[in-house]
Amino acid sequence: MAEMEVTAFWDTESAVWIARSDNLPGLFTEADTLEDLISKLKVLIPKLVEASDRNCHGAVPFVVRVMDTAHALEEARGSNSRDGI
C-alpha cells in the first residue's frame, strides 16, 4: 500500500492541532498536541482505509506534513475550489 499523506497544522483559534488528507476521504481529526494527533492518526487511518478497501488490514504507512496555519488554510481553500465547493 502506498504511503498516505496527511497535512497537520495548529489552529490558533481553537488551540488544537488539526489533521486532514486529500488522499483519504473522511480523514479530519484534532488533538491538543502533535503527539496525540499522530496517535489518533495511527488508529483512524487504518480504519478509514479498511472501510474503503476491504483487502487492506492492519497498519497503513503515512507521513505527516506540518504546515503553518496560513498556508494550510490557503491550501484548503484551493482544494475546495477545485472540488466545486
Backbone as CSV, one residue per row, in Angstrom:
resi,resn,N_x,N_y,N_z,CA_x,CA_y,CA_z,C_x,C_y,C_z
1,MET,0.836,-1.177,0.000,0.000,0.000,0.000,0.881,1.240,0.000
2,ALA,0.476,2.231,-0.770,1.223,3.484,-0.846,1.075,4.275,0.452
3,GLU,2.076,5.067,0.726,2.077,5.893,1.927,1.026,7.007,1.802
4,MET,0.218,7.171,2.843,-0.786,8.228,2.874,-0.125,9.535,3.289
5,GLU,-0.512,10.623,2.647,-0.002,11.933,3.037,-1.077,12.674,3.829
6,VAL,-0.698,13.124,5.011,-1.606,13.833,5.906,-1.035,15.228,6.155
7,THR,-1.895,16.222,6.125,-1.498,17.589,6.430,-1.949,17.919,7.843
8,ALA,-1.041,18.475,8.641,-1.371,18.881,10.004,-0.999,20.343,10.194
9,PHE,-1.818,21.044,10.965,-1.498,22.436,11.284,-2.132,22.812,12.615
10,TRP,-1.562,23.824,13.244,-2.051,24.326,14.516,-3.140,25.359,14.252
11,ASP,-4.323,25.141,14.816,-5.427,26.089,14.702,-5.376,26.996,15.928
12,THR,-4.917,28.212,15.743,-4.744,29.120,16.877,-6.072,29.504,17.517
13,GLU,-7.108,29.609,16.724,-8.420,29.986,17.254,-8.990,28.912,18.183
14,SER,-8.880,27.654,17.783,-9.399,26.544,18.595,-8.359,25.971,19.540
15,ALA,-7.107,26.337,19.351,-5.984,25.842,20.164,-5.859,24.322,20.112
16,VAL,-5.909,23.786,18.894,-5.736,22.351,18.673,-4.951,22.122,17.386
17,TRP,-4.326,20.962,17.296,-3.719,20.503,16.050,-4.814,19.850,15.218
18,ILE,-4.831,20.125,13.934,-5.821,19.558,13.018,-5.100,18.774,11.940
19,ALA,-5.655,17.623,11.593,-5.101,16.803,10.510,-6.195,16.504,9.506
20,ARG,-5.804,16.517,8.235,-6.722,16.177,7.144,-5.912,15.569,6.021
21,SER,-6.605,14.943,5.092,-5.904,14.352,3.956,-6.788,14.390,2.722
22,ASP,-6.216,14.850,1.626,-6.931,14.812,0.351,-6.944,13.394,-0.215
23,ASN,-6.009,12.559,0.247,-5.884,11.194,-0.263,-6.823,10.208,0.420
24,LEU,-7.412,10.626,1.549,-8.243,9.707,2.320,-9.523,10.416,2.751
25,PRO,-10.586,10.277,1.958,-11.843,10.937,2.300,-12.303,10.566,3.713
26,GLY,-12.772,11.573,4.422,-13.276,11.347,5.775,-12.252,11.580,6.860
27,LEU,-10.991,11.733,6.481,-9.965,11.947,7.497,-9.906,13.422,7.868
28,PHE,-10.371,13.713,9.053,-10.304,15.051,9.644,-10.402,14.844,11.140
29,THR,-9.338,15.179,11.850,-9.325,14.984,13.294,-8.506,16.068,13.957
30,GLU,-8.640,16.179,15.267,-7.905,17.191,16.006,-7.434,16.633,17.337
31,ALA,-6.412,17.291,17.903,-5.869,16.885,19.202,-5.132,18.063,19.818
32,ASP,-4.933,17.983,21.134,-4.262,19.068,21.868,-2.774,19.175,21.564
33,THR,-2.135,18.040,21.265,-0.704,18.041,20.964,-0.454,17.307,19.656
34,LEU,0.694,17.579,19.057,1.056,16.891,17.822,1.234,15.398,18.078
35,GLU,1.787,15.053,19.227,1.974,13.632,19.576,0.630,12.922,19.686
36,ASP,-0.356,13.579,20.331,-1.693,12.977,20.435,-2.348,12.857,19.063
37,LEU,-2.107,13.839,18.213,-2.669,13.803,16.861,-2.123,12.593,16.099
38,ILE,-0.830,12.369,16.182,-0.220,11.230,15.489,-0.750,9.910,16.051
39,SER,-0.938,9.840,17.357,-1.515,8.631,17.968,-2.919,8.365,17.428
40,LYS,-3.719,9.424,17.302,-5.067,9.269,16.747,-5.011,8.806,15.300
41,LEU,-4.061,9.374,14.531,-3.942,9.007,13.122,-3.577,7.534,12.953
42,LYS,-2.764,7.008,13.856,-2.373,5.589,13.790,-3.575,4.672,13.920
43,VAL,-4.616,5.136,14.563,-5.845,4.352,14.724,-6.832,4.645,13.594
44,LEU,-7.025,5.930,13.304,-8.038,6.331,12.321,-7.715,5.940,10.889
45,ILE,-6.478,6.127,10.481,-6.128,5.861,9.079,-6.403,4.411,8.684
46,PRO,-5.933,3.416,9.443,-6.252,2.038,9.047,-7.754,1.752,9.007
47,LYS,-8.516,2.338,9.939,-9.971,2.126,9.933,-10.614,2.701,8.678
48,LEU,-10.205,3.919,8.299,-10.778,4.533,7.102,-10.362,3.801,5.829
49,VAL,-9.107,3.370,5.777,-8.637,2.627,4.601,-9.368,1.294,4.495
50,GLU,-9.514,0.609,5.617,-10.212,-0.679,5.602,-11.675,-0.503,5.196
51,ALA,-12.293,0.587,5.631,-13.691,0.838,5.271,-13.853,1.052,3.766
52,SER,-12.829,1.615,3.124,-12.935,1.864,1.687,-12.295,0.762,0.841
53,ASP,-11.428,-0.043,1.442,-10.733,-1.112,0.716,-10.699,-2.350,1.604
54,ARG,-11.618,-3.241,1.403,-11.759,-4.424,2.262,-10.546,-5.352,2.222
55,ASN,-9.651,-5.171,1.240,-8.464,-6.032,1.138,-7.294,-5.514,1.967
56,CYS,-7.462,-4.380,2.608,-6.382,-3.781,3.395,-6.676,-3.951,4.879
57,HIS,-5.758,-4.565,5.594,-5.911,-4.772,7.035,-4.602,-4.423,7.729
58,GLY,-4.702,-3.883,8.934,-3.505,-3.601,9.724,-2.973,-2.202,9.514
59,ALA,-1.710,-2.039,9.845,-1.066,-0.726,9.796,-1.000,-0.196,8.369
60,VAL,-1.130,1.107,8.255,-1.038,1.790,6.968,0.055,2.850,7.097
61,PRO,1.052,2.820,6.221,2.108,3.830,6.316,1.566,5.218,5.969
62,PHE,2.001,6.200,6.752,1.595,7.567,6.455,2.702,8.535,6.846
63,VAL,2.664,9.703,6.222,3.600,10.780,6.523,2.767,12.007,6.879
64,VAL,3.203,12.733,7.902,2.512,13.944,8.321,3.325,15.146,7.876
65,ARG,2.698,15.996,7.092,3.326,17.236,6.633,2.767,18.358,7.505
66,VAL,3.619,18.931,8.348,3.201,20.005,9.253,3.337,21.333,8.522
67,MET,2.244,22.084,8.506,2.211,23.357,7.795,1.885,24.479,8.764
68,ASP,2.253,25.700,8.394,1.804,26.828,9.186,0.325,27.059,8.882
69,THR,-0.377,27.676,9.786,-1.828,27.835,9.682,-2.245,28.545,8.400
70,ALA,-1.599,29.646,8.079,-1.988,30.420,6.895,-1.860,29.588,5.625
71,HIS,-0.759,28.845,5.498,-0.541,28.023,4.313,-1.586,26.910,4.233
72,ALA,-1.881,26.287,5.373,-2.860,25.198,5.395,-4.240,25.700,4.996
73,LEU,-4.639,26.860,5.505,-5.950,27.410,5.153,-6.015,27.776,3.681
74,GLU,-4.937,28.334,3.165,-4.877,28.691,1.743,-4.996,27.432,0.877
75,GLU,-4.302,26.365,1.271,-4.364,25.119,0.515,-5.753,24.501,0.576
76,ALA,-6.385,24.558,1.747,-7.732,24.005,1.896,-8.739,24.772,1.021
77,ARG,-8.596,26.075,0.968,-9.474,26.870,0.103,-9.274,26.488,-1.353
78,GLY,-8.036,26.277,-1.756,-7.744,25.865,-3.129,-8.323,24.512,-3.443
79,SER,-8.258,23.601,-2.477,-8.823,22.261,-2.642,-10.325,22.338,-2.788
80,ASN,-10.970,23.174,-1.988,-12.427,23.328,-2.071,-12.860,23.913,-3.400
81,SER,-12.093,24.879,-3.938,-12.498,25.450,-5.206,-12.296,24.450,-6.341
82,ARG,-11.318,23.565,-6.211,-11.138,22.520,-7.232,-12.282,21.522,-7.183
83,ASP,-12.850,21.324,-5.963,-13.951,20.381,-5.799,-15.306,21.008,-6.140
84,GLY,-15.296,22.300,-6.442,-16.541,22.973,-6.765,-17.305,23.436,-5.543
85,ILE,-16.617,23.529,-4.411,-17.287,23.941,-3.169,-17.088,25.431,-2.969
